[in-house]
């Protein structure tokens, strides 16, 4: 959501922005080194940010470019940031393969929005990052030690032996708030970024703290591009979107059945291979219409969930002619949920209710007819 901010990503650069007068500003200089080799952390990314600005909207009116800066270390592991307003700052240094300082937290743990006060997330950041006080006209010093993280590596392949290229890899840890599995993906200089399998179907997640993990592969990946072949933009067509398939390590589509990995500090866990059951995937297709007059509905959302715990297997979107197709289904029992966005026409706004239909899949299942009733009005009438 637009109001949410990942605190690690609020450590912003101040290049090209007027700085305060030298007499009114201070600096932070320091050194970053790799603890496992006792050598400089060369070309590591370093962010400094004032404590007062933690959790603020990066695009909000209260942002001040002197609240922090981003830089990188030299070949000697040294860095320096000038033009900082006096006050207290935190320092975040990161280098691929080493523990991202905030990696013990999930994205949800560090999210700030209108429903999540900043205090809890700010305290977490302050607990794990070095704190430095900056005085006017003075240079504060800090030394940062980077610990080598654990890693998880493996390959994703179809059951015919071919590699899955460009699958999105998601790594999960439990959130300290919800105690539920939350995706942390792969740490990077800018927080957490999408990780994809390479042209051999292989992946490696590094810089992980000790703990319990799940791993999964999702395809197709979430990334998309609106770039044309040459010199123009293209519309991204989401109509008729058939959903995504997510398979967990342990070769299961259900998170609760996934293999849990207990990873020790600095451990290199290999062989985390995920098999996509291509030969067992079925196609579910049909159409969504209005119950009242049978006309096809646009902007429909289809969901397929498990009857026992109502967890969702896949979500898909129907096409403009009401047709839908879900490509990633195994044989079994499901609940098919369907809904549609309101329609606007010459007679005004027309809204529809959603339906849930028990469904048994045994091979490709085509011609599923779904009808949506008109939504009840304010007085309860359809």
Number of C-alpha atoms within 10 A of each C-alpha: 5 6 14 17 21 23 24 22 14 24 24 20 17 18 11 7 9 10 16 14 13 15 10 15 21 23 21 22 14 18 20 28 22 18 15 12 10 10 12 20 27 18 18 21 21 23 24 26 25 23 19 12 19 26 23 20 19 20 11 9 8 10 13 14 18 21 25 25 22 19 19 20 21 17 12 14 20 19 20 18 20 18 24 30 25 19 16 15 25 21 26 22 27 26 22 16 18 25 24 26 23 22 20 20 20 21 20 17 21 22 21 23 16 8 9 14 12 18 11 14 21 19 13 15 21 15 12 15 17 17 18 19 17 21 18 17 17 17 18 16 14 14 13 20 16 21 21 23 22 22 22 21 16 18 21 30 22 15 14 11 10 12 20 24 19 22 25 22 27 21 20 19 22 20 18 14 11 10 9 11 18 21 21 24 22 22 25 17 18 15 20 19 12 15 20 23 22 16 11 14 20 21 22 19 22 23 25 29 24 17 14 14 21 21 27 25 29 19 19 17 19 10 9 8 9 11 12 10 8 6 6 8 11 10 9 10 9 12 18 21 18 23 19 18 21 23 23 26 22 19 16 18 21 15 19 11 12 18 16 17 15 13 18 16 17 19 17 16 17 12 9 19 21 23 21 27 17 13 10 12 16 18 17 20 18 16 20 28 21 18 14 10 9 11 13 17 24 21 19 25 20 24 19 24 20 16 14 9 7 11 14 16 21 19 20 22 25 27 23 14 16 22 23 26 22 25 19 21 22 21 15 11 16 23 21 20 18 23 22 22 14 17 14 10 8 5 7 7 9 12 16 20 17 16 15 16 12 13 16 13 15 12 15 14 18 13 11 14 11 20 22 20 17 17 15 12 9 7 6 7 8 12
